[in-house]
Amino acid sequence: MVVCLNENLKTLVKPHKRNFKFFYYFICASISGIIASVLTNPLDVIKTRLQTQSTIAGIQADIIFNEVVHVKYSSMVSTFKQIMSHEGMRGLYKGTLPRAMQASMSSALSWVSYEVAKHYLLRKSCFIPCSKPVSYTHL
């Protein structure tokens, strides 16, 4: 999702035609990371709820008191229904801000690193037409 959003934003913004192009690459990737994290946050909440309950063959065991209780969340659908009935839509978006901030920086740094490396490698190897002939004597 991040790749698709980033590529579409780059098509709209056209950072390669601007001064400080890497700044615009950073902004495009950051925005795409935020959008992707907000759109996928409900699935992340459901996944986290399912993964953080300790289960043994479909039951949750409380080792301290030697009690056995049934699992609260058994599937994605039941987890979704329980969150919606007990917490509403807000429950699906718990932790959105920290996740969006992390995704924003992670996406921006990784994509700008990619763009810088791509730019450097293309210029070094002259895949982009160079103004002077390529000399391999310095290798």
N, C-alpha and C positions, 0 to 999 in steps of 0.2 A: 504494500500500500504506500509506504514511504517513497519508494522508487517512482511509482506512477505519479504521485502528487508532486514530487520534486521535479521530475521531468516536465510536467505540465506547467508548473510555476516558472521554470527556466524558459519555457517557450513563450510565456506571457511577458516576463520581465526582460528577457534577452540580456543577461549579464555579460556575455561575450562582446557586446557592442558598447559597453559602458566603461567609464573610468572606474577604478577600484572594483574590478569585476569579481574578485574573490570575496569582497564584502557582500555583494549581491548573491553570490553562490551560498554564502553563510546564511543570509536572510531567507532565501528560498528553502534551503534544507531545514532550517529551524522551524519555519512555518509548517512545512510538510510533516515534520516530526510531531508538532503540537496537534495538528488535525488528525493524524493517524492514531495518536494515543487517545484522544478524546473519543474518536469513533469506535475504537476497540476496547475501551475501558470496561464496559459491561461484561464482555467475555473474559477479561482479565480478573474481574471481581469474582465471577462464577468459578473460574479455574482455581483461584486462590482459596476460595471457601472449600472447594472439593479437596484440594491438596493439603490443607492445613488441619483437617480432622484426622486423627489417628484411627485407623481401622484395622480390625482383625476379622477376616472372613465375614464382612458385612456388618459387624457390630463394633461399637466403640467401647473400649475397655478403660475404666478408671482404675488404674493400678493402686493408687493410694488407699482407696476404700474397698477394693475388691468388688466393685460393682460393675455390672455390664449394662450398658444403655444402648438403645438403637441409634444408628447413625442419623444425624440430622439431615444431611444432604446425600442423596443416593445417585442422582444423575444430573446432567446439565439442565434438563427441563424442570425437574423438581426443585433444583436450587434456584432457578430463575423464578419459578412460581412463589417459592417461600420468600425470597427477597422482595418481590413485588408486593406480596400480601402483608408482610411485616414492616417493611421499610419504605416501600414505594419506589418511585423512579430514582429518588436520591440515593437509595441503597446501592443501585447499580453504578453510580458515579462517585462512590466513596474513593478517596485517594486520587482523584483526577488531577488536581493541581500539582502534587509532587511528581506524579508520573509524567505529566505533560512537560514539566520543567526538565526532568531527566531526559526525556525523549528529544526535546528541543536541542539541548546541548550535545547529546550523543549523535544525533542525526547531523547537526551542523558541523561538528568537528570531523566526523568521518567523511562526509561528502566534500567538505572543503579540502581535506587531505587528499582525497581522490582527485579532485579537480586540479590541485597544485601539482600532484605527481603526474597526472596526465599531461598537463600543460608543459611541464619540465621535460618529460620524456619525448613528447612530440616535437618540441623545439630542438632538443639535443640530437635526435635522430633524423630530423628534417623530414618527417612525414608531412608536415605542413611546409609548403614551398618556401625555401630560404632565399634570401637575396644573394648569397654567395655560394659557390660550389662547396660540396662536402669534401673535407680532407680527413683521411683516416690515419695520418701520420702521427697524431698525438696519442693514439691508442697504444 
